[in-house]
């Protein structure tokens, strides 16, 4: 066999060396870190550009066309208040949004812990939990648009 060296005649495939443990851990944490960076960037932007001043953000289409507050109305004001450490103002602007921020933080921490341990992310809510969340947001939306729910307006 001319032009063939001794190593190429060996038919046993070589397995590549496994990356170091630190490299594998960094790879597993890359996506959660990127998500955190994106969320932090969004909160930094909302914290810098005040949604309380008109003209910085588009108006809610539902509010503009119907005069009704959606469950997200006041969410940017809430995020702005959270960035500035004013939790009471954030709750007044949109309490479900504040609960959503806290829920995201808890889920993100659980995601990071699972990723650091080499486990896949798992979020498997029971159907009753999804229905409860949806019903709560529906009740919040209806009550904030009734005459006695004015205290829930952003």
Secondary structure as GFF3:
##gff-version 3
##sequence-region A 1 154
A	DSSP	three_ten_helix	7	9	.	.	.	ID=ss1
A	DSSP	alpha_helix	21	48	.	.	.	ID=ss2
A	DSSP	alpha_helix	61	66	.	.	.	ID=ss3
A	DSSP	alpha_helix	75	83	.	.	.	ID=ss4
A	DSSP	alpha_helix	87	116	.	.	.	ID=ss5
A	DSSP	alpha_helix	127	144	.	.	.	ID=ss6
A	DSSP	three_ten_helix	147	152	.	.	.	ID=ss7
###
